[in-house]
């Protein structure tokens, strides 16, 4: 089966909710259970991609190609075959984390990745990335001198021990043609340990406070303050698209700009996309 990679680079914060939480955050994002890394569920990606093809237009105007790629909804019946259900021709995997932005004491911010993220990406995509002979452990970091504050590189509240330059290669540095990533990744991309990446992924997402509005008064509803967790802007994800029927990928064209998750009307979830 043939596959292609869909990269997603968040232009704005992104929220794909995990439902209610028992913690301090009322509306957390979806994460991997064992690592805590943020994910974009495959069902969310399929939904927004299918919506570009399958809208609430009359059947005569509906995109037949979209029906073939993403399947037929339950309430629709094919006039020729009489079938009520039809599976799609594309398998869309969850969006996996590849590079995560964190605050830097110098250079404003840095993107961090780790050996685990890169090994997954290499396995899933067949791409290559050059890792140092000695992988980072603990508070080790490989990164550009531009981010060094004296000797260490300071990310969030941690002074990390600079061990050398990180030059992963063009497959990663040119993964997506978003102008921000293309221009800044050579001087802002760092390699840290899996443990530190997991820590940042759990603690460095933004938390926004909101309040529900009373429909009757148009003012803030009493005792309806809630916290919402968002994946920060400038986060890089990738998803593997696999064709389940021949030539399905030839018919799919990525939209270049995609809105994923909730709160579209307040500007969340807009992503640059690129199919490779």
WOCORCOR-V346872 format. One record per helix or strand of 3 or more residues. SS is the DSSP state (H for helix, E for strand). FROM is the first residue (numbers start at 1). LEN is the number of residues. If there is no record, write none. Layout:
# WOCORCOR-V346872
{{SS:FROM:LEN} {SS:FROM:LEN}}
This chain:
# WOCORCOR-V346872
{{E:3:8} {E:17:4} {E:27:3} {H:42:12} {H:59:3} {H:64:7} {E:90:3} {E:95:10} {E:109:6} {H:115:11} {E:140:3} {H:145:3} {E:152:4} {E:158:7} {H:170:4} {H:179:10} {E:189:4} {H:194:10} {E:206:8} {E:220:12} {E:236:8} {H:248:4} {E:257:3} {H:264:3} {E:270:6}}
